[in-house]
């Protein structure tokens, strides 16, 4: 009898513990996000966030992706409807209220890449004027000053062309310093001095006041990319020596900074000041000159690359007539260009490029691309790619 009572008491204790656990689960008011639908979308799309113990008070809510706010349409304790803004980017969705933030699944933002022509008729020539009437002859490298004006290395015209904003009016900066032969790539420093590589051994400086001088001359230099860092150090990609040179902005104290980088092309910096070099892959170069792989695209065949503020790379793929993107996770996509060798404006794959060469990006994330094909002297345009 005593054993039976003990067994009964033990069973009652177990039952009570299970009951308490069940009550505890039922009374758990901790908010959570269980899913979102759809998991990808475009600007203007509506996304529903599903969860538990959320709030129906819209004024208390904050919904973000990549630190950017989404517009809240309505909310309840088990779901929140939000509207996707432009240029959101991809990342985990975050819901904040009551002094806490709750992390949800990844949302993938689908960009629309719209391609327009801002300068160049397509004919090889040297006409200045508004963008639609201006002419280039093999435009390649570009750089942008603090005012948003674009400078273009006009290779076969052996001139620097300036595209002024607003209006995209094209004017010419003659090259008067000697010796200098074939402008290839450019950089602009904080004082608006322009630095230009020559595919034949020279570096040209065009001061903000217009004076010109050849600041560096080396028979072993085939200058491709050029860049100026925040400390006014000048870096030059030597294409045949597979190295990056470092010197002052007057061309002094030149020496090898990083090597080897196979056929280095343009040099560019991320928002944190990190140096990158485009070649057969994208190389990261530390402040001490050590080289590591930043990203790779097995289908990329050249030439130049740019980086946005979120760390995504964009490449001007000359041989496939496409603009390609490598996102922060290393995923490669084509964002614009159907492969046809023609400069046709349009959205995404409806657009095409006639030999994309140089590429730069502005502070708002807009891309600029030069086009030219040697075989038939076609292209000769500057294109702009905007995202929404």
JOQUICOR-V218706 format. One line per field, one symbol per residue. burial: b if it has 9 or more other ideal C-beta (glycine too) atoms within 8 Angstrom, else e. A space follows every 50 residues. Layout:
BEGIN
burial: ???
END
This chain:
BEGIN
burial: eeeeeeeeeeeeeeeeeeeeeeeeeeeeeebebeebeeeebebebebbbb bbebbeeeeebebbbbebebebeebeeebbbbbbbebbbbebbbbbbeee ebebbebebeebbbbebbbbbbebbbeeebbeebbbbbbbbbbbbeeebb bbbbbebbbbbbbbbeebbbebbebeeeebeebbbbbbbeebbbbbbbbe bbbbbbbeeeebebbbbeeebbbbbbbbbeebbbbbbbbebbbbbbbbbe beebeebbeebebbbbbbbbeeeebbbbbebbbbbbeebebeebbbbeeb ebbbbbbbeeebbbbbbbebbbbbbbbeeeebebbbbbeebebeebebee bbbbbbbbbbbbeebbbbbbbbbeeebbbbbbbbbebe
END
